[in-house]
Amino acid sequence: MARVRENLPGFSFEDAEDHRADMPVVERILSYFEARTGGKRLACRADINPSDMKDLLPDVCILELEKDPDGLLEDVVIRLMGTNVVSFYGELTGKSVFSHPSSLIADRIFKSAVFGLKRRCPVVVQAFTLSEEKNHLRVSVLYVPLSENNADIDRFFTHVSVSRSLTS
């Protein structure tokens, strides 16, 4: 299991494969993309049919990656935000993650994208320590890399799950 803590307390990055058994939504989404791609290539935006996952859409985001000429990640722009995600984080559709009022949240999303780019496979990111008013909650985000050319990851399909923390 790849678990990295990148100097952000209460925050971890893990291979999504490690959560297929304990997180049914991870199993469902990974199986969906494997069926669409035959498990032989990175998924692309065209592989997503919203009518196949209507019940998940309120918890889904599409993140677009902006890179410099050398291919290094410079920014993450939120292209689509489900209604539950908007209710939790605030409306950021069409905006940089760095426009979020919390620099900690922006840093976590950016570092999650960097981790997903390095791994080149689906990852689960978990935040156990949130803001003071939301410290009783736990956020798990599945990041599925998307590529229009099957080489360069240019987006992430994400699913955000918010639950009560086991420590509260």
C-alpha atoms as a printed R data frame, in Angstrom:
    type eleno elety resid chain resno       x      y       z
1   ATOM     1    CA   MET     A     1   0.000  0.000   0.000
2   ATOM     2    CA   ALA     A     2   1.388  3.407  -0.957
3   ATOM     3    CA   ARG     A     3   0.651  5.765   1.891
4   ATOM     4    CA   VAL     A     4   2.225  9.211   1.835
5   ATOM     5    CA   ARG     A     5   1.736 11.993   4.329
6   ATOM     6    CA   GLU     A     6   3.384 14.980   2.521
7   ATOM     7    CA   ASN     A     7   3.606 17.167   5.628
8   ATOM     8    CA   LEU     A     8  -0.145 17.777   5.841
9   ATOM     9    CA   PRO     A     9  -1.436 16.574   9.225
10  ATOM    10    CA   GLY     A    10  -4.442 14.257   9.186
11  ATOM    11    CA   PHE     A    11  -4.137 13.646   5.446
12  ATOM    12    CA   SER     A    12  -3.084 10.606   3.400
13  ATOM    13    CA   PHE     A    13  -2.702  9.419  -0.205
14  ATOM    14    CA   GLU     A    14  -3.251  5.740  -1.011
15  ATOM    15    CA   ASP     A    15  -3.618  3.446  -4.000
16  ATOM    16    CA   ALA     A    16  -7.323  3.049  -4.793
17  ATOM    17    CA   GLU     A    17  -6.833 -0.703  -5.332
18  ATOM    18    CA   ASP     A    18  -6.275 -0.994  -1.574
19  ATOM    19    CA   HIS     A    19  -9.833  0.249  -0.949
20  ATOM    20    CA   ARG     A    20 -11.886 -1.858  -3.351
21  ATOM    21    CA   ALA     A    21 -13.032 -4.170  -0.540
22  ATOM    22    CA   ASP     A    22 -13.691 -1.579   2.169
23  ATOM    23    CA   MET     A    23 -15.179  1.236   0.061
24  ATOM    24    CA   PRO     A    24 -18.005 -0.009  -2.228
25  ATOM    25    CA   VAL     A    25 -18.112  3.245  -4.210
26  ATOM    26    CA   VAL     A    26 -14.415  2.847  -5.078
27  ATOM    27    CA   GLU     A    27 -15.075 -0.692  -6.333
28  ATOM    28    CA   ARG     A    28 -18.063  0.511  -8.352
29  ATOM    29    CA   ILE     A    29 -16.243  3.414 -10.017
30  ATOM    30    CA   LEU     A    30 -13.052  1.468 -10.742
31  ATOM    31    CA   SER     A    31 -15.088 -1.381 -12.236
32  ATOM    32    CA   TYR     A    32 -17.012  1.125 -14.349
33  ATOM    33    CA   PHE     A    33 -13.846  2.599 -15.838
34  ATOM    34    CA   GLU     A    34 -12.266 -0.830 -16.339
35  ATOM    35    CA   ALA     A    35 -15.353 -1.929 -18.277
36  ATOM    36    CA   ARG     A    36 -15.179  1.204 -20.426
37  ATOM    37    CA   THR     A    37 -11.448  0.878 -21.190
38  ATOM    38    CA   GLY     A    38 -10.965 -2.877 -21.091
39  ATOM    39    CA   GLY     A    39  -8.399 -2.160 -18.361
40  ATOM    40    CA   LYS     A    40  -5.846 -1.569 -21.129
41  ATOM    41    CA   ARG     A    41  -5.621  2.235 -21.271
42  ATOM    42    CA   LEU     A    42  -6.234  5.384 -19.296
43  ATOM    43    CA   ALA     A    43  -9.846  6.505 -19.325
44  ATOM    44    CA   CYS     A    44 -10.806  9.620 -21.269
45  ATOM    45    CA   ARG     A    45 -13.664 12.073 -20.848
46  ATOM    46    CA   ALA     A    46 -15.679 10.329 -23.576
47  ATOM    47    CA   ASP     A    47 -15.675  7.135 -21.477
48  ATOM    48    CA   ILE     A    48 -17.946  8.819 -18.930
49  ATOM    49    CA   ASN     A    49 -21.658  8.481 -19.543
50  ATOM    50    CA   PRO     A    50 -23.450 10.478 -16.827
51  ATOM    51    CA   SER     A    51 -26.640  8.436 -17.236
52  ATOM    52    CA   ASP     A    52 -24.670  5.369 -16.037
53  ATOM    53    CA   MET     A    53 -24.026  6.996 -12.664
54  ATOM    54    CA   LYS     A    54 -26.878  9.393 -11.984
55  ATOM    55    CA   ASP     A    55 -26.880  8.590  -8.263
56  ATOM    56    CA   LEU     A    56 -23.167  9.475  -7.987
57  ATOM    57    CA   LEU     A    57 -23.261 12.792  -9.860
58  ATOM    58    CA   PRO     A    58 -23.916 14.980  -6.780
59  ATOM    59    CA   ASP     A    59 -20.572 13.746  -5.378
60  ATOM    60    CA   VAL     A    60 -18.503 13.991  -8.585
61  ATOM    61    CA   CYS     A    61 -16.049 16.594  -9.838
62  ATOM    62    CA   ILE     A    62 -13.980 16.883 -12.994
63  ATOM    63    CA   LEU     A    63 -10.639 18.559 -12.375
64  ATOM    64    CA   GLU     A    64  -8.633 19.962 -15.286
65  ATOM    65    CA   LEU     A    65  -4.867 20.114 -14.952
66  ATOM    66    CA   GLU     A    66  -2.928 23.154 -16.143
67  ATOM    67    CA   LYS     A    67   0.734 22.451 -16.782
68  ATOM    68    CA   ASP     A    68   3.735 24.573 -17.698
69  ATOM    69    CA   PRO     A    69   5.659 23.990 -20.980
70  ATOM    70    CA   ASP     A    70   7.826 21.389 -19.207
71  ATOM    71    CA   GLY     A    71   4.733 19.425 -18.151
72  ATOM    72    CA   LEU     A    72   4.865 20.377 -14.471
73  ATOM    73    CA   LEU     A    73   1.538 20.966 -12.775
74  ATOM    74    CA   GLU     A    74   0.825 24.663 -12.206
75  ATOM    75    CA   ASP     A    75  -2.854 24.700 -11.324
76  ATOM    76    CA   VAL     A    76  -5.986 22.620 -10.976
77  ATOM    77    CA   VAL     A    77  -9.228 24.079 -12.329
78  ATOM    78    CA   ILE     A    78 -12.561 22.629 -11.290
79  ATOM    79    CA   ARG     A    79 -14.596 22.111 -14.470
80  ATOM    80    CA   LEU     A    80 -17.574 20.360 -12.910
81  ATOM    81    CA   MET     A    81 -18.777 20.138  -9.294
82  ATOM    82    CA   GLY     A    82 -21.620 17.989  -8.062
83  ATOM    83    CA   THR     A    83 -24.227 19.607  -5.854
84  ATOM    84    CA   ASN     A    84 -23.127 17.802  -2.672
85  ATOM    85    CA   VAL     A    85 -19.533 18.877  -3.271
86  ATOM    86    CA   VAL     A    86 -20.664 22.478  -3.797
87  ATOM    87    CA   SER     A    87 -22.651 22.326  -0.543
88  ATOM    88    CA   PHE     A    88 -19.567 21.136   1.343
89  ATOM    89    CA   TYR     A    89 -16.783 23.244  -0.226
90  ATOM    90    CA   GLY     A    90 -18.616 26.147  -1.871
91  ATOM    91    CA   GLU     A    91 -19.069 26.840  -5.592
92  ATOM    92    CA   LEU     A    92 -15.772 26.666  -7.481
93  ATOM    93    CA   THR     A    93 -16.877 25.527 -10.944
94  ATOM    94    CA   GLY     A    94 -14.583 27.101 -13.546
95  ATOM    95    CA   LYS     A    95 -12.150 28.340 -10.886
96  ATOM    96    CA   SER     A    96  -8.690 27.442  -9.701
97  ATOM    97    CA   VAL     A    97  -8.500 25.404  -6.514
98  ATOM    98    CA   PHE     A    98  -6.335 28.229  -5.209
99  ATOM    99    CA   SER     A    99  -9.386 30.489  -5.233
100 ATOM   100    CA   HIS     A   100 -10.831 28.466  -2.317
101 ATOM   101    CA   PRO     A   101 -10.831 30.545   0.899
102 ATOM   102    CA   SER     A   102  -8.881 27.813   2.715
103 ATOM   103    CA   SER     A   103  -5.277 27.508   1.561
104 ATOM   104    CA   LEU     A   104  -5.139 24.117   3.334
105 ATOM   105    CA   ILE     A   105  -7.922 22.737   1.110
106 ATOM   106    CA   ALA     A   106  -6.268 24.169  -2.015
107 ATOM   107    CA   ASP     A   107  -2.918 22.637  -1.016
108 ATOM   108    CA   ARG     A   108  -4.525 19.257  -0.357
109 ATOM   109    CA   ILE     A   109  -6.253 19.194  -3.763
110 ATOM   110    CA   PHE     A   110  -3.089 20.318  -5.570
111 ATOM   111    CA   LYS     A   111  -0.886 17.751  -3.770
112 ATOM   112    CA   SER     A   112  -3.491 15.057  -4.456
113 ATOM   113    CA   ALA     A   113  -3.316 15.863  -8.175
114 ATOM   114    CA   VAL     A   114   0.496 15.738  -8.068
115 ATOM   115    CA   PHE     A   115   0.346 12.337  -6.335
116 ATOM   116    CA   GLY     A   116  -2.159 11.034  -8.906
117 ATOM   117    CA   LEU     A   117   0.049 12.268 -11.750
118 ATOM   118    CA   LYS     A   118   3.069 10.478 -10.290
119 ATOM   119    CA   ARG     A   119   1.191  7.221  -9.655
120 ATOM   120    CA   ARG     A   120  -0.665  7.256 -13.026
121 ATOM   121    CA   CYS     A   121  -3.437  5.168 -11.487
122 ATOM   122    CA   PRO     A   122  -6.531  5.816  -9.358
123 ATOM   123    CA   VAL     A   123  -5.758  7.016  -5.830
124 ATOM   124    CA   VAL     A   124  -7.781  7.629  -2.694
125 ATOM   125    CA   VAL     A   125  -7.041 10.715  -0.650
126 ATOM   126    CA   GLN     A   126  -8.357 10.936   2.896
127 ATOM   127    CA   ALA     A   127  -8.563 13.932   5.195
128 ATOM   128    CA   PHE     A   128  -9.106 13.122   8.847
129 ATOM   129    CA   THR     A   129  -8.478 16.621  10.187
130 ATOM   130    CA   LEU     A   130 -10.663 19.295   8.639
131 ATOM   131    CA   SER     A   131 -11.463 22.823   9.727
132 ATOM   132    CA   GLU     A   132 -12.357 23.460  13.368
133 ATOM   133    CA   GLU     A   133 -16.100 23.486  12.624
134 ATOM   134    CA   LYS     A   134 -15.894 20.290  10.506
135 ATOM   135    CA   ASN     A   135 -13.439 18.274  12.594
136 ATOM   136    CA   HIS     A   136 -16.070 15.599  13.285
137 ATOM   137    CA   LEU     A   137 -16.066 14.690   9.581
138 ATOM   138    CA   ARG     A   138 -13.799 12.617   7.344
139 ATOM   139    CA   VAL     A   139 -13.443 13.246   3.608
140 ATOM   140    CA   SER     A   140 -12.348 10.536   1.170
141 ATOM   141    CA   VAL     A   141 -11.769 11.438  -2.468
142 ATOM   142    CA   LEU     A   142 -11.199  8.966  -5.275
143 ATOM   143    CA   TYR     A   143  -9.077 10.443  -8.096
144 ATOM   144    CA   VAL     A   144  -9.311  8.608 -11.437
145 ATOM   145    CA   PRO     A   145  -6.839  9.918 -14.046
146 ATOM   146    CA   LEU     A   146  -8.209 10.848 -17.464
147 ATOM   147    CA   SER     A   147  -6.205 11.258 -20.667
148 ATOM   148    CA   GLU     A   148  -7.396 12.331 -24.080
149 ATOM   149    CA   ASN     A   149  -4.288 10.896 -25.788
150 ATOM   150    CA   ASN     A   150  -3.691  7.865 -23.498
151 ATOM   151    CA   ALA     A   151  -0.319  9.303 -22.523
152 ATOM   152    CA   ASP     A   152  -0.692 12.636 -20.747
153 ATOM   153    CA   ILE     A   153  -3.050 12.867 -17.780
154 ATOM   154    CA   ASP     A   154  -5.017 16.066 -18.338
155 ATOM   155    CA   ARG     A   155  -7.965 15.637 -15.964
156 ATOM   156    CA   PHE     A   156  -9.173 13.738 -12.948
157 ATOM   157    CA   PHE     A   157 -12.624 12.314 -12.398
158 ATOM   158    CA   THR     A   158 -13.177 12.551  -8.646
159 ATOM   159    CA   HIS     A   159 -15.760 11.192  -6.254
160 ATOM   160    CA   VAL     A   160 -16.026 12.925  -2.856
161 ATOM   161    CA   SER     A   161 -17.380 11.003   0.171
162 ATOM   162    CA   VAL     A   162 -18.033 12.814   3.437
163 ATOM   163    CA   SER     A   163 -18.670 10.742   6.560
164 ATOM   164    CA   ARG     A   164 -18.537 11.054  10.317
165 ATOM   165    CA   SER     A   165 -15.064 10.584  11.711
166 ATOM   166    CA   LEU     A   166 -14.574  7.445  13.758
167 ATOM   167    CA   THR     A   167 -12.763  9.516  16.381
168 ATOM   168    CA   SER     A   168 -15.608 11.950  17.099
